[in-house]
Amino acid sequence: MRVQFSPCGVGLGHVGRCVPIARRLEKDGADVLFTTYSEGLQFVQQEGFPVVEAPPIGFVVKPDGTIDFRQTTVNPGPFLASFTFLKQVEAEIKFMKAFKPDVVVSDSRASPLIAAKLVGIPELCILNQFQVIIPRRKRFLRLARLADAFTLTVIGKIWTTGTQTIIPDFPPPYTLSTGNLRIPKAYRKRVKLIGPLLSVRPEELPNRKEIREKLGLVRDKPLIFAPISGPVKERTYFTGILRHIFKEFPDDYQVIMSLGYPNASPEPVKEGNMTVYGWIPNRFEYLKTCDVVVARAGHGTVAQSTCYGRPQILIPTPNHTEQLNNAKNAIELGIAEMIEQDDLNKHTLVNTVGKILNGRFRERAEQIQEDVIKLDGLKTAVEIIVNTAEGGIADVSS
């Protein structure tokens, strides 16, 4: 069996959740090819998978990490954006004709789905944001409403054009992406929430005490784990703020920060009671043994932390409606608190960490973990992909 993965290359989240699926399929004898771009391309190369570069597409980010909606819409402009999209479709058709996959798996990219349809190859989509929601600013309100209608009718049709659409999120009542998953009835039969795609499950790791001993962490001092994610430009500003705050954090805590650079030196940098890594390959060990996660509100980070029963302090990227919705849903579940980036300082973070550790957040997080960990999104995704490649239609109605 030959499987082509075509994830979005902006940041590492989309590629990162395709990698464990690809590794499992390779283990079972499948041939795998990735087509992606930007940071995703570099990550796949480091992971050792065959990969070809697709034409990049993305959005404009301000120096403070805020998504610049105005510049994104006018630069490169609708004509050049359409041209880039067509180049992506053309490139994907070329890749498919050369690789001859039995199935194409897209993660949040429309062009591979259209290319596969044109070539006649079964395709499916991995997605956690069915609808792209534009920030509700007054001067953009009319455009936002028009864009919402467009995405539900046109983009929504593209997402479900394949055999299956799988969403690595929890079924109700624990769904994190509810604000971005307004799925019209006409599309729902092809969509299934399967649970997060975990490369390492909590039960596969030693207990928290053993992990701390292995990692050389202080056993009885609260551990804050800050795994920074997102596109480079978006996270650079955020990283600078957090490092400055954590340098001055009380000695009552120990802090582990990952900057999210896969090709960085493995040697950590000690800054007071904080240890900074360019990249942490065994991030799930830190996730299991930490007391609180401090991070952006990306879907992957929130979902993984929830699976590991960890309470969270979430700082969404400004103007990023998906992250804002993720954070609000985590708050409603009782497993997180949110700090706006403009309000982030030593005082607010220390107080919020204290609130998390002294409240019922951990108890609630562990209660939800007992329910959601029953899902095995990775196993389900592999089964659906194999079934699709073999010409079957997996049951996604349950």
C-alpha positions in Angstrom: 0.0 0.0 0.0 1.2 3.5 -0.9 0.0 6.5 1.2 0.6 10.2 0.4 0.4 12.6 3.3 -0.1 16.2 2.3 -0.3 18.3 5.5 -0.3 22.0 6.0 3.3 23.1 6.5 2.6 26.2 8.6 3.9 25.4 12.1 4.4 21.8 13.2 0.9 20.8 14.4 -0.5 19.4 11.2 2.7 17.6 10.2 3.2 16.5 13.8 -0.1 14.6 13.9 0.5 13.0 10.5 3.9 11.6 11.5 2.7 9.0 14.0 0.1 7.7 11.5 2.8 7.5 8.8 5.1 5.7 11.2 2.4 3.1 12.2 1.6 2.5 8.5 5.3 2.1 7.6 5.6 -0.4 10.4 2.8 -2.4 8.8 4.6 -2.3 5.5 3.2 0.7 3.7 5.2 3.1 1.5 4.8 6.7 2.6 5.5 10.0 0.9 4.9 13.5 2.3 4.2 16.6 0.3 4.4 19.8 2.3 6.3 23.1 2.7 7.9 25.6 5.1 8.5 24.4 8.7 6.5 21.2 8.0 9.0 20.3 5.3 12.0 20.6 7.6 10.3 18.6 10.3 9.4 15.7 8.0 13.0 15.7 6.7 14.3 15.4 10.3 11.9 12.6 11.0 13.4 10.6 8.1 10.4 10.3 5.8 10.5 10.8 2.0 9.2 14.3 1.2 8.8 16.6 -1.7 8.3 20.4 -1.4 4.9 21.8 -2.3 4.4 25.6 -3.2 4.0 27.4 0.2 0.9 29.3 1.3 0.4 31.0 4.7 -0.6 34.2 6.4 1.0 37.5 7.5 2.1 37.9 11.1 2.9 41.1 12.9 6.2 41.4 15.0 4.2 40.7 18.2 2.9 37.4 16.9 -0.6 38.8 16.1 -2.1 37.6 12.8 -2.4 40.6 10.5 -5.7 39.9 8.9 -5.6 43.1 6.7 -2.2 42.3 5.2 -3.1 38.6 4.8 -6.1 39.6 2.6 -4.4 42.2 0.5 -0.9 40.6 0.2 -0.4 38.6 -2.0 -4.0 39.6 -3.0 -6.8 37.3 -4.3 -5.3 36.9 -7.8 -1.8 35.8 -6.6 -3.4 33.7 -3.9 -5.5 31.9 -6.4 -2.5 31.5 -8.6 -0.5 29.9 -5.7 -3.4 27.6 -5.0 -3.6 26.5 -8.6 0.2 25.9 -8.5 -0.3 23.7 -5.4 -3.0 21.7 -7.2 -0.7 21.3 -10.3 2.2 20.3 -8.1 0.1 17.7 -6.2 -1.1 16.1 -9.4 2.5 15.8 -10.5 3.5 14.2 -7.2 0.6 11.8 -7.3 1.3 10.7 -10.9 4.9 10.0 -9.9 4.3 8.2 -6.6 1.0 6.5 -7.6 -0.5 6.4 -4.1 -3.5 4.2 -3.2 -4.8 6.9 -0.9 -4.1 10.6 -0.3 -4.3 12.0 3.2 -4.6 15.8 3.4 -4.3 17.6 6.7 -6.1 21.0 6.5 -5.1 21.5 2.8 -7.7 21.8 0.0 -5.3 21.5 -2.9 -4.4 17.8 -2.4 -8.1 16.8 -2.1 -8.9 18.5 -5.4 -5.8 17.1 -7.1 -6.7 13.6 -5.9 -10.2 14.0 -7.2 -8.9 15.1 -10.6 -6.5 12.2 -10.8 -9.0 9.6 -9.5 -7.3 8.6 -6.3 -9.2 8.0 -3.0 -8.7 10.8 -0.6 -9.5 11.8 3.0 -9.0 14.8 5.1 -7.8 15.3 8.7 -9.2 18.5 10.1 -9.9 20.3 13.4 -11.2 23.5 11.9 -14.0 22.9 9.6 -14.7 26.6 9.2 -12.2 29.4 9.1 -13.5 32.2 11.3 -12.4 35.8 10.8 -11.9 37.9 13.9 -15.0 39.9 14.8 -13.6 43.4 14.6 -16.2 46.2 13.7 -14.4 47.2 10.5 -14.2 43.6 9.3 -17.7 42.5 10.5 -19.3 42.5 7.1 -16.4 40.8 5.5 -16.3 38.2 8.3 -19.9 37.3 7.8 -19.4 36.9 4.0 -16.4 34.8 4.6 -18.2 32.6 7.1 -20.9 31.9 4.5 -18.3 31.2 1.9 -16.4 28.7 4.0 -19.5 26.8 5.0 -20.7 26.4 1.4 -17.5 26.2 -0.6 -14.7 25.2 1.7 -16.9 22.9 3.7 -17.8 21.1 0.5 -14.1 20.7 -0.3 -13.3 19.3 3.1 -15.9 16.6 2.7 -15.3 15.9 -1.0 -13.2 12.8 -0.1 -14.2 9.4 1.2 -13.8 10.5 4.8 -13.2 13.5 7.0 -11.7 12.7 10.3 -11.4 15.1 13.2 -8.8 14.4 15.9 -10.9 15.8 18.7 -13.0 14.4 21.5 -16.7 13.6 20.9 -19.2 15.7 22.9 -19.3 16.8 25.7 -15.5 17.2 25.6 -15.1 18.6 22.1 -12.4 21.3 22.1 -13.1 22.8 18.6 -16.8 23.3 18.9 -16.5 27.0 17.8 -14.8 25.9 14.6 -16.9 22.8 13.8 -20.2 24.2 12.6 -20.8 21.3 10.2 -24.0 21.5 8.1 -26.1 18.4 8.1 -25.4 17.6 4.5 -21.7 17.0 5.4 -22.0 15.2 8.8 -22.3 11.7 7.5 -18.8 11.8 6.2 -17.3 13.3 9.4 -16.1 11.5 12.6 -14.5 12.8 15.7 -11.9 10.1 16.5 -9.9 11.5 19.4 -6.3 13.0 19.4 -3.5 11.3 17.4 -1.1 10.4 20.2 2.3 9.0 19.3 2.8 8.1 23.0 -0.1 7.2 25.2 0.1 8.0 29.0 -0.2 4.3 30.0 2.9 3.5 27.9 5.1 5.7 30.2 6.3 5.1 33.8 4.6 6.9 36.6 5.3 10.5 37.4 7.7 9.8 40.2 9.9 7.5 38.1 9.9 10.0 35.2 11.1 12.8 37.5 13.9 10.6 38.8 14.9 9.8 35.2 14.9 13.4 34.1 16.7 14.7 37.1 13.8 16.9 38.3 13.0 17.8 41.9 10.4 15.4 43.2 8.4 17.7 45.5 8.7 21.0 43.6 5.8 21.9 41.2 6.8 21.6 37.6 5.6 24.0 34.9 5.9 22.7 31.4 5.9 25.3 28.6 5.9 23.7 25.1 5.9 26.5 22.7 4.3 25.8 19.3 3.1 27.6 16.2 4.8 29.3 13.2 8.2 30.8 13.8 7.2 34.4 13.5 4.2 33.9 15.7 6.0 32.2 18.6 9.2 34.3 18.7 7.6 37.2 20.4 5.7 35.0 22.8 8.9 33.0 23.7 10.7 36.2 24.6 7.9 37.3 26.9 7.7 33.9 28.7 11.5 33.6 29.1 11.7 37.0 30.7 8.9 36.2 33.1 10.1 32.7 34.1 13.6 34.1 34.8 12.1 36.0 37.7 9.7 33.3 38.8 9.7 32.3 42.5 12.1 29.5 43.5 9.1 27.5 44.6 8.7 26.3 41.0 10.8 24.5 38.4 10.2 25.3 34.8 10.9 23.4 31.6 10.5 25.3 28.3 10.7 23.9 24.8 11.1 26.5 22.0 9.8 24.2 19.3 12.8 24.1 16.9 13.3 20.4 15.8 16.8 21.0 14.4 18.1 22.9 17.5 20.9 21.7 19.7 19.8 19.1 22.2 21.8 20.9 24.9 19.6 22.8 27.4 20.2 26.3 28.7 19.8 26.9 32.5 18.3 30.2 33.5 17.7 30.3 37.2 15.0 27.7 38.0 14.2 27.4 34.3 15.6 25.0 31.8 15.2 25.9 28.1 15.4 23.3 25.3 15.4 24.1 21.6 13.5 20.9 21.1 12.3 18.1 23.4 11.9 14.8 21.6 10.5 13.1 24.7 7.9 15.8 25.4 5.3 13.3 26.5 7.4 12.4 29.6 7.4 16.1 30.7 3.7 16.3 29.9 2.9 13.3 32.1 5.1 14.5 35.1 4.3 18.2 35.1 1.8 19.9 37.3 0.6 22.6 34.9 1.1 23.3 31.2 1.6 26.9 30.1 1.2 27.3 26.3 -0.6 28.7 23.3 -4.1 27.3 22.7 -3.3 25.3 19.6 -5.5 22.3 19.2 -2.8 19.7 19.4 -1.3 21.1 22.7 -4.7 21.4 24.4 -5.8 18.0 23.2 -2.6 16.2 24.3 -2.6 18.0 27.7 -6.2 16.9 28.2 -5.4 13.2 27.3 -2.6 13.4 29.9 -4.9 14.9 32.6 -2.8 18.1 32.9 -4.4 21.4 33.8 -3.5 24.3 31.5 -2.8 28.0 31.4 -3.5 29.1 27.8 -2.4 32.3 26.1 -4.0 32.4 22.7 -2.3 34.1 19.8 -4.1 37.5 19.4 -6.7 37.6 16.6 -6.5 33.8 16.3 -10.1 32.8 16.7 -9.4 29.0 16.6 -7.1 29.3 19.6 -9.5 31.6 21.4 -12.3 29.1 20.9 -10.1 26.2 22.1 -9.2 28.1 25.2 -12.8 29.0 26.0 -13.9 25.4 25.7 -11.1 24.2 27.9 -12.1 26.8 30.5 -15.7 25.6 30.3 -14.5 22.0 30.9 -12.9 23.2 34.1 -9.3 22.2 33.1 -7.8 25.6 32.1 -7.5 29.3 32.7 -6.7 31.9 30.0 -4.5 34.9 30.0 -4.7 37.4 27.1 -1.3 38.1 25.7 -1.6 41.9 26.5 -2.2 40.9 30.1 0.7 38.5 30.4 3.3 39.5 33.0 4.9 38.0 36.1 2.1 39.0 38.4 -0.7 37.5 36.3 1.2 34.3 35.6 2.3 33.6 39.1 -1.3 34.2 40.4 -2.8 32.0 37.7 -0.3 29.2 38.4 -1.3 29.4 42.1 -5.0 29.3 41.2 -4.5 26.2 39.1 -2.4 24.3 41.7 -4.6 25.2 44.6 -8.0 24.7 42.9 -9.8 21.7 41.5 -8.3 21.9 38.1 -6.1 18.9 38.4 -8.9 16.8 39.8 -11.2 17.8 37.0 -8.5 17.2 34.4 -7.9 13.7 35.7 -11.7 13.0 35.7 -11.9 14.0 32.0 -8.8 12.0 31.2 -10.5 8.8 32.4 -13.2 9.3 29.8 -11.2 10.6 26.8 -8.3 8.2 27.1 -10.6 5.4 26.1 -10.4 6.7 22.5 -7.4 5.7 20.3 -7.4 8.2 17.5 -4.2 6.9 16.0 -5.5 3.3 15.7 -8.8 4.6 14.3 -7.1 6.9 11.8 -4.9 4.0 10.5 -7.9 1.8 10.1 -9.9 4.4 8.1 -6.9 5.1 5.9 -6.3 1.4 5.1 -10.0 0.9 4.5 -10.1 3.8 2.1 -7.0 2.6 0.2 -8.5 -0.8 -0.2 -11.7 0.7 -1.6 -13.9 0.3 1.3 -16.0 2.9 3.1 -15.3 3.0 6.9 -18.2 3.5 9.2 -17.9 7.1 10.4 -21.4 7.6 11.5 -20.9 6.5 15.1 
